[in-house]
Amino acid sequence: MKTIINFYTKAKSYESLSNFFNECAQVEIDEFGAYEKALEAMIEAKRQIDKSDAANKQAKQNMLLTKIKYLEQFCEARAA
């Protein structure tokens, strides 16, 4: 995993790195049910898309913020 992150970081391909973290979050949910880890991955995906110069940057930011909000609410509800 570190190799992939280093590769995208050195290439300054922040949009691809954001997509990678987004997919990691999805795997954490689907395969392991680890919603807290998925939340961390989503937050990192948001950080990376913030650095990018993607054409649809605003739409991706909004999508990630929505997912983060719902994951936070779900994690809080699960903890209660």
N, C-alpha and C positions, 0 to 999 in steps of 0.2 A: 504494500500500500504506500509506504514511504517513497518508493521508487516512482510510482505514478505521480504522486504529489510533487516530488522534486522535478520530474520531467515537465509537467505543465507549468510549474512555477518558473523554471529556467526559460521556457519558451514564451513566458508571459501570456499564456493562453488561459486567462482567468475565466472566461466563459465556459471553456471545456472543463476546467477544474471545478467550477460551480456545478456543472452537470454531473460530474463524478460524485461530488458530495451529496447531491440530490438523489442519485441512484443508490449510494451507500445507505442513505436514510431509508429509502424504500426497502432495501434488502433487510435492514435491521428490523423493520416492522413486519415484513412478510415472512421472513425465515425464523426470526428469533423472538419476535414480540417485545423487543427492547425499545420501548418508546422514548425513554430518556436519552439513549444513545442516538436515536433517530433525530431527536430534537437538537442535540449537539451538532450533528452532521448538517442539519438544515440551517442552523445559525452560521456554520462555516460556509455553506453554499451561498448564503446571503452576503457574507463578507467578501467572498471572491467575486460575485457578480457586481458588487459595488466598485471593485477595482477595474472591471472590464470596460471596454468601449463598444459593447454590443449594440447593434442597431435597435433591438427591442429590449433594451436594458430596463426601462421603466416597467414594462409589462412583466418581465421576469422578477423584478424586485417586488412588485405587488403580489405576484403569485406566491413567492417564497414567504413574504410577510404573512399572508393569509394562512399558509400551511403551518408556519411557526406559531401563530396565534392559536390555531386549533390544537396543535400538539401540546402547547403549554396548558391549555384548558383541560385536555384529556389527561395529562400527567397529574395535574392538580386534583382532578376528580378521582383518579385512581388512587392517589395517596390518601384521600379522605376516607 
